[in-house]
């Protein structure tokens, strides 16, 4: 979803040009705001478009860009003997352990990059020799499972 607002400038001379700069950079989840002070000389429509476009483009040249990696929450039940394996695997960059519940078996809630879920499931299935069970994710993904 995106939106543009000219906020008092002539229509199409501020918000839309700024939004187009962001779109050409293929950025998501970014807000651009430009404050322009009137300096006594009318810029005209073309000058306004250039001023707002250049302001956003210059800011983006200096901005630190962070890639967004889609994450998935998975829950599994596994034997106690595999809890160490699970923790080591997650600590080595496979993902993040969000919650653990100890009962008759270990129930773990993990956050993984979407691209690594299939490999993680396969590795855990192999390590557990089919004893691991995959559970539905908890409704509140940051809370421990019930």
N, C-alpha and C positions, 0 to 999 in steps of 0.2 A: 504494500500500500504506500502511496506517496501523495503528497500535496504540495502546493505552491501558493504563496500569498504575496501580493505586491504591496500590501500595507500602505496604501496611500500614494504610491508611485503610479504613473500611467499604466494601464493594463498591459500585461505581458512584458514589462521592462525590467522586472526584478526577480520575482519568485520563479517563473518558468525558466528563464535563462540559468539561474542558479541550479535548479533541479536537473536541467539537461547536462550541466557539467558533472554532477554526481552520477547520473545515468551512464554517461560515457566512460566513467571510471569503473563501472560495474561494482558499485559500492551498495551495501545494504545496511540498514540500521544506522544511518548517518543523518544528522541534522546540521544544516548550514544556516547561519544567521549572519547577516551583514548589517552594520549600522553605518549610515552615510550622513555626513553633516553637510548642509548646504554651504557652499563656499562663495555664493554671490554670483556665480556664472551658470546660467541654464545649460544643461548638458544635452538636452534633446533626447528623443527616444533611443537613437543609436548610441549616444554617449552613456546613457543609463545602462543599457544592455552590456556594453563593454565594461563599465565600472563594476557591475555586480558579477559578471562572468569572471573577470580577472581577479576579483577579491577571493572568490571561492577557489579558483584554479591555483592561486598563489598559496592559499592556506593548505590545499591538498598536497602541494609539493613538499611542504614541511611536516605534514601530519604522519604520525606513525600508524601504519595500517596493520591490523591484526586479523588473520584469517579466522573465519568461523567454522568450527568442525562440528557437524551435527552429532549429538550424543544420544544414546539409547540407555534406558534403565532395564536391567535384567535381574531376575531373582532365581536362585537355584537352591536346592536342598542337596547336601552332599555328606558323605561320611566324615567323621572327625579326622580321620587319617589324612584327608585331603585339604584341610583348612590351611595348613602351612603352604602347600602347593598353590592354592588359590591366592593367598596373600603375596607370595613371592612373584607370581605371575603378574598380579596387578601392580605391585611395586616396580616392576621392570618396564612399566610404560603401557601395559595393556589397558589399564583403566583405573578406576577409583573405587575403593570399597566404601560404600555409604553406610551400611548397617549390617550387623551380624546378630543372629539370635541362636542361642544354644539350647537345644532340647534333646529329643531322641536323635537328632541329626543337626548339622549346622545349616542354617538358612541365611544366605548371604544376598544382599542387595548391592548391585554394582552399577556404576556408570561407565560406559565404554563408547569410544568413537564408533559411529554407525558402521564404518568400513571394516572394523575389526570384530564385530559381533559373531559372524559366521565362524571365523577362525578360532575365536575364544570358545565358543560352544563345542566345536569339534575337538579342540585340545582337552577340554574338561571331560567330555564324553569318553575320550580315549584314556585319559588318566584315571578316570573312575571305573573304567571297564563297564560302562553302562549303568552304574549305580546312581549317578547324578540325575536329579529330576529338575526340570525347568518349570518355574511357577509364573503365574501372572504377576506383573509389576504391581506394587502397592499403589493405592490411589494417590497418596501424598508421597511422591518419590523421594523426598529428602528425609522422611520420617522412617524409623525402624518398622519392619513388618510386624504385624500383630501376632 
